Amino acid sequence: MKFAVINFPGSNCDMDLYYAIRDGIKQPVELVDYRSESLAGFDGVLIPGGFSYGDYLRSGAIASQAPIVKEIIRFANEGKIVLGICNGFQILTELGLLPGALIKNEKGRFICETVALKVVNNETAFTSEYQANEVINVPIAHGEGRYYCDEATLKELQANNQIAFQYCENVNGSVEHIAGVMNQQKNVLGMMPHPERAIEEILGSDDGLKLFQSIINYQVRVNN
């Protein structure tokens, strides 16, 4: 399975994702520039964290206008795997590929720590290697990671099992402690925590590795 890691000006987690794929699950991976207009030959698209375009206007807003996004949208609409982490999550909401929005943390400060997450839905392309309601430890690093949606959208997310992860504690004020959501088709995931920073014990946790392994196992099932 070949992955593309999209690189925007200001991205600072692109290499973390690159190494998580290359060394963690040992799959082919390439960095793809935001000015590219093709994702031909790739099986999965990864949008990293960081501060694309310096987070000017609004986190992810300028990145959502980059040339590569038309291909990301095509990828998502064709049912292929798209994962956005932190700023990548913000970009996916700006593109309308995921519902809701990410706003400033409740206490108005940047949070950088390892937090406990609950796996809400373990029957997806991103979570099948986890147990239902499993608690995992994954780092966060964001100032605008508070997930918000209106009540009607929340009910849809719950009814369709689109909530992938929840914080075990209210770390940033997110609605229903939401840390990660999927689209209805469940081939697109956005999450604020950084699984690519939790792929081996020397980093403090290897709980993020199962997310990437889940993607590989899903692709094997699809191809068979």
N, C-alpha and C positions, 0 to 999 in steps of 0.2 A: 504494500500500500504506500503510495507516494504522497507526501504532504507538502503543501505550500505554506510558508510562514510569511505573512504580509508585513512589509516594512514601511512604516510611515515616518515622516520627519518627526522626531520626538519619541518614537518608540524606544523603550529601554529594556524590554523583556523579550525581544525577538530571539536573542541568542539563548536565553534560558529555555525557550520553547524548542529551539533548534536542537539543543543538546538533549532535551528530554526525549525527543523523537529518535535522534541518531544513537544515543547511548543508552537511553532508558528502555525503549522497545525495539531498538535496532531496525528502524525502517528508513527508507530513502526520504530525504527532506531537502528542500531548497528555500532560500530566502527569495522572495518575489517583491520587486520594487513597486511602490504605490502608483507609479506612472505606467506600469504594464497594462496591457489591454487583453491579455489572454491567460487563462488557467488551464489550457489544454494539457492533457497528460497527467494531471493531478487527480487524486482520489479524495483528498480531504483538504480543507482550508482552515488555517489557524490564524486568528487575529490577536496579536499580543497586547500586553499591557504597556503602560508608559504614559506619555503626555503628548499625543499626536498633535502637531501644530501648536504646542505649548498650551493646549486646552483653552485657546482663545475663543471668544464668543460663548462656547458651551462645550463641555467635554464630548469629543467625537463629532461635533457639528461640521467642522471643516473637512475632516477625514471622510465624512460621508459623501463629499463631492469629488473625491479623487477618481482618476480614470479606472482604477482596478475594481471599484465597487460594482460596476455593471456586471462584471464576471462573478463577483461574490453573490450577487442577487440571483444570477442565472444558476449558479451552483446550488444555492438553497432551494430554488424553485424546482430543480430537477431531482430533489431528494437526496443530494449528496451531503456529506458531513461538513458542517461548518461549526467551529468552536471559537467563541470570543471570550477572552479573559480580561477582566478589569476594564481598561480602556477599550478593549475589543468588545466587551459587553455593551459599553456605552455607544460604540459605533453601530452595533447591531440594532439597538433601539432607535438610533437616529435614522437608520435605513428602513425602519418599519418591519424588519424581519422578526423582531421580538416585541411583545407588548410591554407597555410601561415605560418608565424613565428612571435614570439614576440622578439623584440630586445630592446636595451637600449633606454630609453626615449631620446627624441630629445635634451634636454638641459643637459643630462647626470647626472641628480640628481633624488633621490628618491622622489616620490610625495605621500603625505598622506593628503587627504582632501575629502570633499563631493562635488560631481560634478553633473551637470545636464546631463541626458541622454535622447535621443529621442527613443521611441519605433518605430522601422522601420517596422517590420512585426509583427502584433498582431494576426496572424492566425496560431499559432504554439502551440505545447504542452507546451511551456514555457512562452507564452506571451498572451494567449487568454483572460486573465482577464484585460488586459490593453486596452485602446483605441488606435486606429491608430494614430501615431504621438504624443502620450501622452508624456509629459516631466516629468521625475521622478528624484528624488534626491537619489543618492546611493554613499557610500564611495568608494574611491580607495586607494590603498597602494601598490605601485610597483616602482621598478627601471628599470625593463625590460618589460614594458607593451606596447611598441610601436608596433602596429600591422603592419606587412609588408606582401605584396604579389605583384607578378608582374602584369602587366596590363591585361594579358590574364585571370589570376585567378580572378582579380577584376571584369572583365566583366562577368565571369561565376557566381560569387557571386551575382551580381546585377540581372542578367537574371533569376537566380533560386530563387530569394528572400531569400538568405541565410544570409543576414545581419540582425541580430536581434536588435542590439542597436548601436547607434552612440553617441559620445560625442557632446554636443551642442557647446562646444568650443574646440579648438585644445589643449588639455591638455598635450599630450605627443608626438605629431607628427605622430600619426597613419594615415595610408592611409585612405582617405575619412572619417576621424574621427571615424573609426570603433572601437567599444568597445566590440562587441560580435558577433560571427558568428556560423552558424550551418552547419552540413553536408548536402548533397543533400536530404537525407531522412528525415532530420529535427528531428531526435530523439537524436542527440548529439549537445549540446551547450557548447561553451567555451566563457567565458567573463572575462575581467579583473576587473571590479567593483565587490563589495561584497554585494550581496542582503541579505546574511545572517546577515549582520550588520545593516540592515534597515528593521527590522520586527515589531518594535513598536516605538511609538512616543518618548518614553523616551530615545531612542537611537539617536534621531534627525530626523528620518524618518521611516515610515512604508511602503515605496514604494516597498521594496523588497519582502514583503509578498505575493503580487499578483503573483510573479513568481512561488512560491511554490504551491500556490493555483491552478494555471493554470495546473501544473503537475498532481495534484490530480483530477481535473475535466477532464483532458485528459484521465487518466486511467479509470475513471468511464465510459466515452463514449466508450472506447475500449472494456471494459468488457461487455457493454450492446449491 
